[in-house]
Amino acid sequence: MSSGNQTPILEDNDNTASFSQESIRRLVIRFRKAIDSARDDGAFSNDQTFNRFPRACCGSASELLAKYLAEYNIHTQYVCGTYYPTDFKEGSQSHAWLQVGEVIIDITGDQFKFCPEIFSYNLPIYVGEIDQMHNLFEASYKEEAILYSQFLGVDREIQENRYKIIKLYLEADNDK
């Protein structure tokens, strides 16, 4: 991290280029905007998960975002955590996001806007150090996201189709 008024530079490992937090934020904003536009236009109407984005999309969305960021040589870690309520009246809640070093990258935090136990979190995009909401989740695993960006899971075809749709919206945004 740098001092003064300079923008901090993120360097996670030898495989990741140096990027400012603000440049990552700009890429993340574009990506989230593309997903929102695709959803609003009905491009995900046949997708049982992404038609209700961001609700219950954190894992898949993080995988897709990891692939997009890897295209810019930004290699992330995929983090999955679980929130366990202290009163156990409600079940546990999982959540996934990306990280570069200590910087969290989350494009689905606003799925919790109606959950007071998770601070009614309403930020659609978060790029920054760990905050109160993310601190609630006990990380169950953290892996290099490049594995996820190759879509190795059972829903590979679904994820590849989602990524193609999102890329079309990103390209359309470039044409503006």
C-alpha positions in Angstrom: 0.0 0.0 0.0 1.2 3.5 -0.7 0.8 6.5 1.6 -0.5 10.0 1.1 -3.0 10.8 -1.6 -1.8 8.1 -4.0 -4.1 5.3 -4.9 -3.0 2.0 -3.3 -1.5 -0.6 -5.6 -2.7 -4.2 -5.1 -0.1 -6.9 -5.6 -1.2 -10.3 -4.5 1.4 -12.6 -5.9 3.8 -13.0 -8.8 1.0 -14.1 -11.2 -1.0 -10.9 -10.7 -0.2 -7.6 -12.3 -0.3 -4.5 -10.1 -3.6 -2.6 -10.2 -5.0 0.2 -8.2 -8.0 -0.6 -6.2 -9.8 2.1 -8.2 -9.0 0.5 -11.5 -10.3 -2.8 -10.2 -13.4 -1.0 -9.0 -14.1 0.4 -12.5 -13.9 -3.1 -14.0 -16.2 -4.5 -11.4 -18.7 -1.7 -11.8 -18.8 -2.4 -15.6 -19.3 -6.1 -15.0 -22.1 -5.6 -12.5 -23.8 -3.1 -14.8 -23.6 -5.7 -17.6 -25.3 -8.3 -15.5 -28.0 -5.9 -14.3 -28.7 -4.8 -17.9 -28.9 -8.4 -19.1 -31.3 -9.3 -16.3 -33.4 -6.2 -16.9 -33.6 -6.9 -20.6 -34.7 -10.5 -20.0 -31.5 -12.1 -21.3 -31.6 -14.4 -18.2 -35.3 -15.1 -18.3 -34.7 -18.9 -18.9 -32.0 -19.0 -16.2 -33.5 -20.2 -12.9 -30.8 -18.5 -10.9 -29.7 -15.4 -12.7 -33.2 -14.2 -13.5 -33.3 -13.1 -9.8 -29.8 -11.7 -9.6 -28.3 -10.9 -7.2 -30.3 -13.2 -4.9 -28.6 -16.6 -4.5 -26.1 -15.8 -7.2 -23.0 -15.0 -5.2 -21.0 -18.1 -6.0 -21.8 -18.2 -9.7 -21.4 -14.4 -10.1 -18.0 -14.6 -8.3 -16.8 -17.3 -10.7 -17.9 -15.2 -13.7 -16.2 -12.1 -12.3 -13.0 -14.0 -11.6 -12.9 -15.1 -15.3 -13.4 -11.5 -16.4 -10.8 -10.1 -14.1 -8.3 -12.8 -15.1 -8.6 -11.4 -18.7 -7.0 -8.3 -17.3 -4.4 -10.4 -15.5 -6.0 -9.8 -12.1 -6.0 -13.1 -10.3 -8.2 -13.5 -7.4 -9.1 -15.9 -4.7 -12.6 -17.3 -4.3 -13.9 -17.1 -0.8 -16.9 -18.8 0.6 -18.1 -18.1 4.1 -21.0 -19.0 6.4 -22.9 -16.7 8.8 -24.2 -18.5 11.9 -26.8 -16.5 13.8 -26.2 -16.3 17.5 -29.8 -17.1 18.4 -30.1 -20.0 15.9 -33.7 -19.0 15.1 -32.8 -18.8 11.5 -30.6 -21.2 9.6 -27.1 -20.4 8.6 -26.4 -18.2 5.5 -23.5 -18.7 3.1 -22.0 -16.0 0.9 -19.1 -16.0 -1.7 -16.9 -13.2 -2.9 -13.4 -12.6 -4.4 -10.3 -11.3 -2.8 -7.0 -9.9 -4.0 -4.7 -9.9 -1.1 -6.8 -8.3 1.7 -9.1 -6.5 -0.6 -12.6 -7.9 -0.9 -14.5 -7.8 -4.3 -18.2 -8.5 -3.9 -20.9 -7.8 -6.5 -23.8 -9.5 -4.8 -23.9 -8.0 -1.3 -27.1 -6.2 -1.9 -28.9 -9.6 -1.9 -29.0 -9.0 1.9 -30.7 -5.7 1.8 -33.8 -7.1 3.5 -31.8 -9.1 6.1 -31.5 -7.0 9.3 -29.3 -9.7 10.9 -26.8 -9.0 8.1 -27.0 -5.3 8.6 -29.5 -4.8 5.8 -26.5 -4.6 3.6 -27.4 -2.8 0.4 -24.1 -2.2 -1.5 -24.4 -3.8 -5.0 -20.6 -3.5 -5.4 -18.0 -3.5 -2.7 -14.2 -3.3 -3.3 -12.3 -2.6 -0.2 -10.9 -4.0 3.1 -13.0 -6.3 5.2 -16.1 -4.5 6.5 -18.7 -5.3 9.1 -20.9 -7.4 6.8 -18.1 -9.6 5.4 -16.7 -10.0 8.9 -19.9 -11.9 9.9 -19.1 -14.7 7.5 -16.7 -17.4 8.8 -14.6 -18.3 5.7 -14.9 -22.0 5.1 -12.6 -22.1 2.2 -10.5 -19.8 0.0 -9.0 -21.0 -3.3 -7.4 -19.6 -6.3 -10.3 -18.3 -8.4 -8.6 -19.2 -11.7 -9.9 -22.8 -11.1 -13.4 -21.4 -11.0 -12.9 -19.1 -14.0 -12.4 -22.2 -16.1 -15.9 -23.4 -15.1 -15.0 -26.9 -14.0 -18.2 -27.5 -12.1 -21.3 -29.4 -13.1 -22.9 -26.3 -14.4 -20.1 -25.5 -16.8 -22.4 -25.1 -19.8 -24.7 -22.8 -17.9 -21.8 -20.6 -16.7 -20.3 -20.4 -20.2 -23.7 -19.3 -21.5 -24.0 -16.6 -18.8 -20.5 -15.4 -19.5 -21.3 -15.1 -23.2 -24.4 -13.0 -22.4 -22.5 -10.7 -20.0 -19.7 -10.3 -22.5 -22.2 -9.1 -25.1 -23.5 -6.5 -22.7 -19.9 -5.4 -21.9 -19.1 -5.1 -25.6 -22.3 -3.1 -26.2 -21.3 -0.8 -23.4 -17.9 -0.3 -25.1 -19.8 0.8 -28.3 -21.5 3.6 -26.5 
